[in-house]
Amino acid sequence: MKKCMTHAMVVLFGAIAVSIAATPDKGAMEGKEKAAWQAFKDKNEAEFKKLVDKDIRCVYDTGLSNMAKELDAMKKWDMKSFAISDYDIFSDEKDVIVSTYTVKLEGTFDGKDMSGTYNAGSVWEKGRHQLAGDFPHEHQASRAAVGRPDIR
């Protein structure tokens, strides 16, 4: 079952604390997203904590998560590789940016194969230079996106 995927992966990459310039640079934001994924893959807690807000809250189809739960999940992951594609950002407010992307990964969580292609997203707040929240309902791309929140 691939539900464990949502525990570790979605929050991780929706929770990156990034600085956002007056006009957000898509490439720079994608780079920060990838850096958080890499820190998680490498099980580098210190780097992960630098990139992700300490007060992160995540919503998954299997429940809620916070920083402590993400760090615990990190220990159970054996991620071989990940690749982010279809990265996009948009905003209809001056202080909020939403990013969406697809991530293909190979790896296991607690010994279970979690390899697949997943959809992910993040919500960033400019003024705090950190993630404001995220809608990390990662779903395998082939599955229906049940529970995807409406961002307004």
C-alpha positions as CSV (number, residue, x, y, z in Angstrom):
1,M,0.0,0.0,0.0
2,K,1.4,3.4,-0.9
3,K,-0.4,5.4,1.7
4,C,2.9,5.6,3.8
5,M,4.2,7.6,0.9
6,T,2.0,10.5,1.8
7,H,3.4,10.6,5.3
8,A,6.9,11.3,4.5
9,M,7.0,12.8,1.0
10,V,4.2,15.3,0.7
11,V,4.8,17.3,3.8
12,L,8.5,17.3,3.2
13,F,8.3,19.1,0.0
14,G,5.4,21.2,0.7
15,A,7.1,22.5,3.8
16,I,10.3,24.1,2.6
17,A,11.1,27.4,4.2
18,V,12.0,29.6,1.2
19,S,12.8,33.2,0.6
20,I,10.6,34.6,-2.1
21,A,11.8,37.5,-4.1
22,A,9.4,40.4,-5.2
23,T,8.9,38.5,-8.4
24,P,9.3,34.8,-7.6
25,D,11.8,33.0,-9.7
26,K,10.4,29.6,-10.7
27,G,13.9,28.1,-11.1
28,A,15.0,29.2,-7.7
29,M,11.9,27.9,-6.0
30,E,12.2,24.6,-7.7
31,G,15.8,24.4,-6.6
32,K,14.8,24.9,-3.0
33,E,12.1,22.2,-3.3
34,K,14.7,19.8,-4.8
35,A,17.1,20.6,-1.9
36,A,14.5,19.6,0.6
37,W,13.9,16.3,-1.2
38,Q,17.6,15.7,-1.3
39,A,18.0,16.4,2.4
40,F,15.2,13.9,3.1
41,K,16.6,11.3,0.7
42,D,20.1,11.7,2.4
43,K,18.5,11.5,5.8
44,N,20.1,14.8,6.7
45,E,18.0,16.1,9.5
46,A,20.0,19.2,10.1
47,E,19.7,20.3,6.5
48,F,16.1,19.3,6.3
49,K,15.4,21.5,9.4
50,K,17.1,24.5,7.7
51,L,14.8,24.1,4.6
52,V,11.5,23.2,6.3
53,D,9.6,25.4,8.8
54,K,9.8,23.9,12.4
55,D,6.0,24.4,12.8
56,I,5.0,22.6,9.6
57,R,1.7,21.0,9.5
58,C,0.7,18.5,6.8
59,V,-2.5,16.9,5.7
60,Y,-2.4,13.5,4.2
61,D,-5.0,11.0,3.2
62,T,-3.8,8.9,6.1
63,G,-3.8,11.7,8.7
64,L,-1.9,14.8,9.9
65,S,1.8,15.3,10.3
66,N,4.3,17.7,11.9
67,M,8.0,18.1,12.0
68,A,8.6,15.3,14.5
69,K,6.5,12.9,12.5
70,E,8.4,13.9,9.3
71,L,11.7,13.3,10.9
72,D,10.5,9.9,12.2
73,A,9.3,9.0,8.7
74,M,12.7,10.0,7.3
75,K,14.3,7.2,9.2
76,K,12.0,4.6,7.7
77,W,12.6,5.7,4.1
78,D,15.2,4.2,1.8
79,M,14.8,6.5,-1.2
80,K,17.0,5.5,-4.1
81,S,16.1,8.4,-6.4
82,F,13.6,11.1,-7.1
83,A,12.9,13.4,-10.1
84,I,10.7,16.5,-10.0
85,S,8.9,17.5,-13.2
86,D,6.0,19.7,-14.4
87,Y,7.0,22.2,-11.7
88,D,4.9,25.3,-11.7
89,I,4.1,28.3,-9.4
90,F,1.3,30.7,-9.4
91,S,-0.2,33.4,-7.2
92,D,-3.3,35.6,-7.0
93,E,-2.2,37.4,-3.9
94,K,1.0,39.4,-3.2
95,D,2.2,37.3,-0.3
96,V,1.2,33.8,-1.3
97,I,2.7,31.5,-3.9
98,V,1.4,28.0,-4.7
99,S,3.7,25.4,-6.3
100,T,2.6,22.2,-7.9
101,Y,4.7,19.4,-9.4
102,T,5.0,15.7,-10.2
103,V,7.7,13.6,-8.5
104,K,8.8,10.2,-9.7
105,L,10.6,8.3,-7.0
106,E,12.1,4.9,-6.4
107,G,12.3,3.6,-2.8
108,T,10.8,1.9,0.1
109,F,9.1,3.0,3.3
110,D,9.4,0.6,6.2
111,G,10.4,-2.1,3.8
112,K,7.4,-1.6,1.5
113,D,7.9,-0.5,-2.1
114,M,6.7,3.0,-2.6
115,S,8.1,3.6,-6.1
116,G,5.8,5.5,-8.4
117,T,4.8,8.9,-9.7
118,Y,3.1,11.3,-7.3
119,N,1.4,14.7,-7.5
120,A,2.5,17.3,-4.9
121,G,2.0,20.9,-4.0
122,S,3.1,23.6,-1.5
123,V,1.8,27.0,-0.3
124,W,4.4,29.6,0.5
125,E,4.1,32.8,2.4
126,K,6.4,35.6,1.2
127,G,6.4,37.9,4.3
128,R,7.7,35.2,6.7
129,H,10.1,33.8,4.1
130,Q,8.8,30.4,5.1
131,L,6.2,27.9,4.1
132,A,2.8,29.0,5.3
133,G,1.1,25.7,4.8
134,D,0.8,22.9,2.3
135,F,-1.7,20.7,0.6
136,P,0.5,17.7,0.4
137,H,-1.9,15.1,-0.8
138,E,0.5,13.2,-2.8
139,H,-1.3,10.6,-4.9
140,Q,0.0,8.3,-7.5
141,A,-0.7,10.0,-10.8
142,S,-2.7,7.1,-12.0
143,R,-5.1,7.3,-9.1
144,A,-7.9,9.9,-8.6
145,A,-6.9,12.9,-6.6
146,V,-9.4,12.2,-3.8
147,G,-9.3,14.8,-1.1
148,R,-7.3,17.4,-3.0
149,P,-8.2,20.6,-1.2
150,D,-9.5,23.7,-3.0
151,I,-7.0,26.5,-2.7
152,R,-8.6,29.9,-2.8
